[in-house]
Amino acid sequence: MQEVVAGIRTVAAGRPYLSSDITALLLQGSEAGAGNGRAKLDSLTPTERRVMGLIAAGNTSKEIGAQLSIHHRTVENHRTNICRKLELDGEGANALLRFALQNKNLL
């Protein structure tokens, strides 16, 4: 019940919310990305790495744009480029978030 209340409060404040169960599923989903995360991250520009860090922190594209003083569409372009460089294209909508969470310590 506490998690439901926390989720409602987080969403009401305009922040994204992922339950601990969903986060665990995302982290389990792709062990392949974790093994060679460092090598893949080396292909990213400093800005792309910063965007990845902000994604891992749970920020939306609009929030990332505000923090970096860029348009949220530019953030979406960075997300697309990151997915291409990390070869996450065919792995589903949450692949970038999953990769960012798995490799958060490398960002």
Secondary structure, DSSP 8 states (H G I E B T S, - for coil): -HHHHHHHHHHHTT-----HHHHHHHHHH-HHHHHTHHHHHTTS-HHHHHHHHHHHTT--HHHHHHHHTS-HHHHHHHHHHHHHHTT-TTS-TTHHHHHHHHTGGG-
